[in-house]
Amino acid sequence: MSMNRNGAIPKRTGSLIDFRNVSVMRGRRTVLQSLTLSIDLSEHVAIVGPNGSGKSSLIKTIMRELHPLQTVDNWSLKILGKERWNIFHLRPQLGIVSPDWIKMCTRPIAVREAVLSGFFSSAEIWPHNEVAVAMREQADEVMAKLEISHLADQDMSEISSGESRRVIIARALIHNPRALILDEPTASLDLRAVDELRATMRKIARSGVSIVLVTHHLPDIIPEIERIVLMKDGCVFRDGFKNEILSSEGLSSLFDMPLEVVERNGYFHVL
């Protein structure tokens, strides 16, 4: 979230991912089927699809938790321009907010500790982890930007779901990552918490951090997101500009049911 000497937000350039003909299996089920998709660091993208469409499997493949089938011909997979990554070197480059991390960090630890744990790619700070002064300063800076400094000494298991979500986002931003990946970030939140979280997402998007949002809830797609990737049956169903992709016809085909889509004040809704 840093600015250059002129006070402007530096625009991040380069490729976030470049998948070519990638297939992935979980157990005996194919979750990504010959998927081809490229995302640049200069754009904000929403990945939309029904449950089971492969959205979360795509994110797990980006984070190297799932791996492509080696038997498929003519496939390639690059993350941040590289084909091979040490996962411990990759994680600081990509901030991740997922249901898995939300569950792991909802435990009796202080909010500041939860944020600092991002430095160690863990859900808490262990005795052998050395927390430098610079780390604490960075944690305080990120919490201030997300307006959760007042929660620093509170217990993660005692704060609200909305507050907890912002803590996990702070944890994901602790390394000043090149992109922030949000997997169903508003799930289980009440209306006020959803509104606050969307405001936080907009603030991050304007700060220069690329956002990849995974959702099946259209109002989560903040105005700063201009590109939409629709996924169905482990494949890219449609891909393009938001105003073209989020149509009644397109969403009806995606979800196999009649839907009416409307746009209000930069947000899209299904009636």
C-alpha positions as CSV (number, residue, x, y, z in Angstrom):
1,M,0.0,0.0,0.0
2,S,3.0,2.3,-0.5
3,M,3.1,5.4,-2.7
4,N,5.9,6.7,-5.0
5,R,7.7,10.1,-4.5
6,N,4.9,12.0,-6.3
7,G,2.3,10.6,-4.0
8,A,0.7,8.3,-6.6
9,I,-0.1,4.7,-6.2
10,P,2.4,2.7,-8.3
11,K,0.6,0.4,-10.7
12,R,1.8,-3.2,-10.5
13,T,2.7,-4.8,-13.7
14,G,3.4,-8.4,-14.9
15,S,1.4,-11.6,-14.9
16,L,-0.3,-13.0,-11.8
17,I,-1.2,-16.3,-13.4
18,D,-0.9,-17.9,-16.8
19,F,-2.6,-21.3,-17.0
20,R,-2.7,-23.2,-20.3
21,N,-4.7,-26.4,-20.6
22,V,-4.5,-27.1,-16.9
23,S,-6.4,-30.1,-15.4
24,V,-6.6,-30.9,-11.7
25,M,-8.1,-33.8,-9.8
26,R,-9.3,-34.0,-6.1
27,G,-9.5,-37.7,-5.3
28,R,-11.3,-39.3,-8.3
29,R,-13.0,-36.1,-9.4
30,T,-11.7,-33.7,-12.1
31,V,-12.2,-30.2,-10.6
32,L,-10.4,-28.3,-13.4
33,Q,-10.7,-29.5,-16.9
34,S,-8.2,-28.2,-19.5
35,L,-8.5,-24.7,-18.0
36,T,-6.8,-21.8,-19.8
37,L,-6.8,-18.5,-18.0
38,S,-4.4,-15.5,-17.7
39,I,-4.7,-12.7,-15.1
40,D,-2.4,-9.6,-15.0
41,L,-1.3,-7.8,-11.9
42,S,-2.7,-4.6,-13.3
43,E,-6.3,-5.7,-13.1
44,H,-9.0,-6.6,-10.5
45,V,-10.9,-9.7,-11.4
46,A,-14.0,-11.5,-10.0
47,I,-14.3,-15.3,-10.6
48,V,-18.0,-16.2,-10.4
49,G,-19.7,-19.6,-10.6
50,P,-22.0,-22.0,-8.8
51,N,-20.9,-24.4,-6.1
52,G,-18.7,-27.1,-7.5
53,S,-17.7,-25.0,-10.6
54,G,-14.0,-25.2,-9.7
55,K,-13.6,-21.7,-8.2
56,S,-11.9,-22.7,-4.9
57,S,-9.9,-25.5,-6.7
58,L,-8.5,-22.8,-9.0
59,I,-7.4,-20.7,-5.9
60,K,-5.9,-23.8,-4.3
61,T,-4.0,-24.5,-7.5
62,I,-2.7,-20.9,-7.6
63,M,-1.5,-21.3,-4.0
64,R,0.1,-24.7,-4.9
65,E,-2.1,-26.7,-2.6
66,L,-3.4,-28.6,-5.6
67,H,-1.2,-29.7,-8.6
68,P,-2.0,-30.2,-12.3
69,L,-2.1,-33.6,-13.9
70,Q,1.3,-34.3,-15.4
71,T,-0.2,-36.7,-18.0
72,V,-2.0,-34.0,-19.9
73,D,-0.3,-32.9,-23.1
74,N,0.7,-29.3,-23.8
75,W,-0.1,-27.8,-20.4
76,S,1.8,-25.1,-18.6
77,L,1.3,-23.2,-15.4
78,K,3.0,-20.0,-14.4
79,I,2.5,-17.9,-11.3
80,L,4.1,-14.5,-11.2
81,G,6.0,-15.5,-14.3
82,K,7.6,-18.6,-12.8
83,E,6.8,-22.2,-13.4
84,R,8.4,-23.5,-10.2
85,W,8.0,-22.0,-6.7
86,N,9.1,-22.9,-3.2
87,I,5.7,-22.5,-1.5
88,F,7.2,-20.6,1.4
89,H,8.6,-18.0,-1.0
90,L,5.3,-17.8,-2.9
91,R,3.0,-17.3,0.1
92,P,4.3,-13.8,0.9
93,Q,3.7,-12.7,-2.6
94,L,0.0,-13.6,-2.5
95,G,-2.3,-12.6,0.3
96,I,-5.1,-15.1,0.8
97,V,-8.4,-14.8,2.6
98,S,-10.2,-18.1,2.6
99,P,-12.7,-20.0,4.7
100,D,-9.8,-22.3,5.8
101,W,-7.8,-19.4,7.2
102,I,-10.8,-17.8,8.8
103,K,-11.4,-21.1,10.7
104,M,-7.8,-21.6,11.7
105,C,-7.4,-18.1,13.0
106,T,-10.6,-18.1,15.1
107,R,-9.1,-19.3,18.3
108,P,-8.1,-17.8,21.7
109,I,-5.3,-15.6,20.5
110,A,-4.9,-11.8,20.4
111,V,-5.8,-9.9,17.2
112,R,-2.3,-8.5,16.9
113,E,-0.9,-12.1,17.1
114,A,-3.2,-13.2,14.4
115,V,-2.0,-10.5,12.1
116,L,1.7,-11.1,13.0
117,S,1.2,-14.8,12.3
118,G,1.1,-13.9,8.6
119,F,4.9,-13.4,8.7
120,F,5.3,-17.1,9.6
121,S,2.6,-18.6,7.3
122,S,0.9,-20.0,10.4
123,A,-2.3,-19.5,12.4
124,E,-0.4,-18.3,15.5
125,I,3.0,-17.4,16.7
126,W,5.1,-20.2,18.1
127,P,7.9,-19.9,20.7
128,H,10.6,-20.3,18.1
129,N,9.2,-17.5,16.0
130,E,11.2,-14.2,16.5
131,V,9.0,-11.2,16.1
132,A,11.2,-8.2,15.1
133,V,10.3,-4.6,15.9
134,A,9.8,-3.9,12.2
135,M,7.2,-6.7,12.1
136,R,5.2,-5.1,14.9
137,E,5.4,-1.7,13.2
138,Q,4.2,-3.2,10.0
139,A,1.3,-5.0,11.8
140,D,0.3,-1.7,13.5
141,E,0.4,0.1,10.2
142,V,-1.8,-2.4,8.4
143,M,-4.3,-2.6,11.3
144,A,-4.5,1.2,11.3
145,K,-5.2,1.2,7.5
146,L,-8.0,-1.3,8.0
147,E,-9.3,0.6,11.1
148,I,-8.9,-2.3,13.5
149,S,-6.2,-0.9,15.8
150,H,-8.7,-0.8,18.7
151,L,-9.0,-4.5,18.5
152,A,-5.3,-5.3,18.8
153,D,-5.4,-6.7,22.3
154,Q,-8.8,-8.4,22.0
155,D,-9.2,-12.1,21.6
156,M,-10.0,-13.5,18.1
157,S,-12.7,-15.8,19.5
158,E,-14.5,-12.8,21.1
159,I,-14.7,-10.3,18.3
160,S,-17.5,-10.2,15.7
161,S,-17.4,-12.1,12.4
162,G,-17.1,-8.9,10.4
163,E,-14.2,-7.7,12.6
164,S,-12.6,-11.2,12.3
165,R,-12.8,-10.9,8.5
166,R,-10.9,-7.6,8.5
167,V,-8.3,-9.1,10.8
168,I,-7.7,-12.0,8.3
169,I,-7.4,-9.4,5.5
170,A,-4.8,-7.5,7.6
171,R,-2.9,-10.8,8.1
172,A,-3.0,-11.3,4.3
173,L,-1.6,-7.8,3.7
174,I,1.2,-8.0,6.2
175,H,3.8,-8.8,3.5
176,N,2.5,-6.1,1.1
177,P,1.6,-8.8,-1.3
178,R,1.4,-8.4,-5.1
179,A,-2.2,-9.6,-5.1
180,L,-5.0,-10.3,-2.6
181,I,-7.1,-13.4,-3.2
182,L,-10.5,-13.3,-1.5
183,D,-12.5,-16.6,-1.5
184,E,-16.1,-15.9,-0.6
185,P,-15.1,-13.1,1.9
186,T,-18.7,-12.1,2.9
187,A,-20.0,-15.6,3.7
188,S,-22.0,-15.7,7.0
189,L,-21.7,-11.9,7.6
190,D,-24.7,-9.7,8.5
191,L,-25.7,-6.7,6.3
192,R,-23.6,-4.1,8.2
193,A,-20.5,-6.3,8.2
194,V,-20.9,-7.0,4.5
195,D,-21.2,-3.3,3.8
196,E,-18.1,-2.6,5.9
197,L,-16.1,-5.3,4.2
198,R,-17.0,-4.1,0.8
199,A,-15.7,-0.6,1.8
200,T,-12.5,-2.3,2.9
201,M,-12.1,-4.1,-0.4
202,R,-12.6,-0.9,-2.3
203,K,-9.9,0.8,-0.2
204,I,-7.5,-2.0,-0.9
205,A,-8.3,-2.0,-4.7
206,R,-7.6,1.7,-4.8
207,S,-4.3,1.2,-2.9
208,G,-2.6,-0.6,-5.9
209,V,-3.0,-4.2,-4.7
210,S,-4.5,-6.4,-7.3
211,I,-7.7,-8.2,-6.2
212,V,-9.0,-11.6,-7.3
213,L,-12.4,-12.1,-5.8
214,V,-14.1,-15.5,-5.8
215,T,-17.8,-15.4,-5.2
216,H,-21.3,-16.5,-6.4
217,H,-22.8,-13.4,-4.8
218,L,-22.9,-10.6,-7.3
219,P,-23.2,-7.6,-4.9
220,D,-19.7,-8.6,-3.6
221,I,-18.3,-7.4,-6.9
222,I,-17.1,-3.9,-6.1
223,P,-17.1,-1.2,-8.8
224,E,-13.3,-1.3,-9.1
225,I,-13.5,-4.9,-10.5
226,E,-14.0,-4.6,-14.3
227,R,-13.3,-8.1,-15.5
228,I,-15.4,-11.1,-14.8
229,V,-14.5,-14.8,-15.3
230,L,-17.5,-17.2,-15.2
231,M,-16.6,-20.8,-14.3
232,K,-18.7,-23.9,-14.8
233,D,-17.8,-27.6,-14.6
234,G,-14.1,-26.8,-14.0
235,C,-13.8,-24.7,-17.1
236,V,-13.9,-21.0,-18.1
237,F,-17.5,-20.5,-19.2
238,R,-17.2,-16.8,-20.2
239,D,-14.6,-14.1,-19.7
240,G,-14.8,-10.4,-20.4
241,F,-15.8,-6.9,-19.2
242,K,-18.3,-6.8,-16.3
243,N,-21.0,-4.9,-18.2
244,E,-21.0,-7.5,-20.9
245,I,-20.6,-10.7,-18.8
246,L,-23.0,-9.9,-16.0
247,S,-26.2,-10.1,-18.1
248,S,-29.5,-11.9,-17.4
249,E,-28.8,-14.3,-20.3
250,G,-25.2,-15.1,-19.2
251,L,-26.1,-15.7,-15.6
252,S,-29.1,-17.7,-16.4
253,S,-26.9,-20.0,-18.6
254,L,-24.3,-20.2,-15.9
255,F,-26.7,-21.3,-13.1
256,D,-29.1,-23.2,-15.3
257,M,-32.1,-21.2,-14.2
258,P,-33.9,-18.0,-15.2
259,L,-32.3,-15.0,-13.6
260,E,-32.8,-11.2,-14.0
261,V,-29.7,-9.1,-13.4
262,V,-29.8,-5.4,-12.7
263,E,-27.1,-2.8,-12.0
264,R,-27.6,-0.1,-9.3
265,N,-24.9,2.4,-8.4
266,G,-22.1,0.3,-9.7
267,Y,-23.2,-2.9,-8.1
268,F,-25.0,-5.9,-9.7
269,H,-27.9,-7.8,-8.2
270,V,-30.0,-10.8,-9.1
271,L,-33.8,-10.3,-8.8
